[in-house]
Amino acid sequence: MLTDENLAELVKIAIKRNERAYLQPIDVSVDDGIVTFTGTVRSHRLKEVAYEIASLFEGCRDVANKLVIDPAAPIPDMEVAKNVVSSLNASADIESDAINVEVTNGVMSLNGVVSTQWERHVAEDVARSVRGVRDVENLIVVNPMAEIDREVLALEIKAALGHARDLRGVNIEVKISGNTVVLLGIVYDLSQKETAERVVSRFGLQDIRNEIIVRP
């Protein structure tokens, strides 16, 4: 079993070996299996990379990601907004005409009405990936009149799971009853089970029953 010191050292080594994160001033500490990151990174994507690295280790119980986003060079808000709009327009999963963007000191506000929770969260993910965005305030509303057949929603969730990096090639069954989604299947480590639940939580359903079995 890994000690906290061993886990911290392994995470530090993994970060140094990562081609995107190795130059970032990231400090790592571990207490009772909880990995804490402090320091600065240049983008929200690099913040997510740190989380992904830690979650791959079996001894990691949770991650406290306290990294602060600090772009290497300030980018004017107008330019950031323009780049976010371009990225939203390029996404096939979003009706970008329904979304308005505003940027203040690098903080992106998204407003508008979309048809699905998936669109709402894809828009946020796209915005966070743009250089110069420090944080995102997602004020997008899902149209309650846009009734979605549960079978269609289950297919949307399954597609989202298929896009998750840690879950490629893993077959997860999705069932929906009322406002509850049930996840079934077999994965190879706990981080995959947790990733599946995080993906499904984006869809705004009240309850998630994660019955995925971890079988190393």
N, C-alpha and C positions, 0 to 999 in steps of 0.2 A: 504493500500500500504506500502511495506517495505521501511524504510529509509536506507540510506547507512550504518549507524551504526548497524541497526538490521541485515541487510544482511551479513555484515562482521562477526558478532557474530554467526550467524547460520552456515556460512561456516566453521568457526573455530571449532564449536562444531561437525560438520559432519566429519571434518578431524580427530579430536581426537577420534571419534567413529569408524573410519575406521581401520580395523585390519592391513592393509598394510601401512597406512600413518601416524598413530598416533605418531610414534617415530621420525618422520622427523622434522627438524627445519624449519617449513614453516611459514612465516609471511603473513598475509592477510590484505589488505586494499581495500576499495571500494570508488569510486568517480563517482557519477552520474550513478550508476548501473554497472560500469565496475569494475570487480574484478581483483585485481593485486596480484600475488603471487611472493614473493622473498624468498631467502634462498637456501638451498641445499637439494638434495635428492640423494639416492644411485643408482637410475636407471632411464632410460627414461620412463619405465612403470609407476613408481611412479609419475613422472611429469605429465603423462597422467591421472593418477588417480585423481590428484588435479584438473585438468581441468574438468573431468567428474563430480566431486562432485559439483563444482561451477555451472556448466551449468544446473544442475537439479533444481535450484531455479528460481522461476518465475520472481523475480526481477532482475536477472542477465542479463544485456544487452550484455555483451561481457567479455572475459577473456584475461588479459595480463599476460601470463605465463612466468615469468622471472626467474624461478627456474633453478639453476645450478646443473648439474649432477656431483657428487663427490663420487665415490665408496668408501666404508669404508676402504678397503685396496687395494692398487694398484695391478693390475693384469698385468703380462707381455703381451706385444702386441702379441707375438707368441701364447700364450695360448688363448687370446681373439679371434684371427683369427681362431684358430682350433675349438673353440666352435661355432663360427658363421657358419663355413663350415658344422659342424655336424648338426646344426639347419636347415640350408638350405637343406641339404640332407634328413632331416626327414620330410620336408614339401611336401605334395602331390601336391601342387599348383605350384611348381617351377621346371623347368628343371635346376637343380643346376649345371650341368656340364658346362653350358654356362656362369656361373658367376664366376668372379675372385674377391678375397678379399685381401685387404691390410690394415694394421692397423699401425697408427703412433700416439703415445701418447694417445691411446684410441679412436682416430678418425678413423672410418671405411670408407674406399673407396670401393665402389662396381662398377665393370666394367664388360662389356659383352654385348651380344645381346640376347634379348628374343622376344617371339612372340606377347605378349600382354602387355598393360598398367597394367593390373591386376597383372601379374607376376612381373613386375618392382616394383610395390608398395608393394606387399606381401614380396618380398625380403628385401625391406627397413624395413618393420614392423618387420620381423623376426630378422634382424640384430639389430634393436633398443632394442629388448627384451632381448638380451644377456647381462649378467652381465659383467661390465667392459667397455662397449661401451659408450663413452661420447657423441658422435655425429656421424651422418652418412652423407657421401657425395655420393649421388646416381648418378653415371655416366652411369648407364645401358641404352642402346639404344633399342628402340622397332623397330624391323625389318619392314621397310615400305613395303616389298614384301609379308609380311604375311597378306594377305587380310582376313578380318574377316567379315562374313555375319552380317548385322545389327541385324538380329533376334538373332543370337548367342551372339553378344555383349550385347544386351538388357538382355538376360538371365544371362550373366556373371554379369552385374550390379545388377540385381535383386538378384542373389545369394549373392553378396557382401553385399547388404542391409540386407539380411536375417541373415548374420553373425554378424552384428553390435549389440552390447549388448543392446542399447536403442531401437532397432527396432524389436526385436524378437516378433513374433506374430502380427506384423503390416503388412497389405497388401498394398504395394506401387506398382503402375503400372508404367512401364518404356516404353517410346516411343522414338524412335530415327529418326530424319529427318536431313540428311546431317551431319553436325558437331554439331547439337543441340540435347540435350537430354531433354525430358519433363518428369517431375515427377508428378504423380497424386495419390490421396488417402486422407485418413483422419488419423491424429495423435492426441494425447491427450495433448501435450504441445509443445511450441516453440523449446525446445532443441531437440526433435525428428526430427522436420523439418530441423533444422540446421545440425543435424547429417547425415541425408540423403544426403544433399547437399555436405557435406565434403567427404562422401564416394564416391559419383559420380565424384567429382572433381579429384579424383585419376586417372581416365581413360583418361585424356588428351583431352577431347572434348572441342571445343572452347566456347560453350555456354550451360548454364544450365537454363532451365525454371522451377523453383520450384513452381508448382501450388498446392502443398499439402495444405490441409485445416487443420487448428488447431481448434479442437473442444473439449474443456475441459470436 
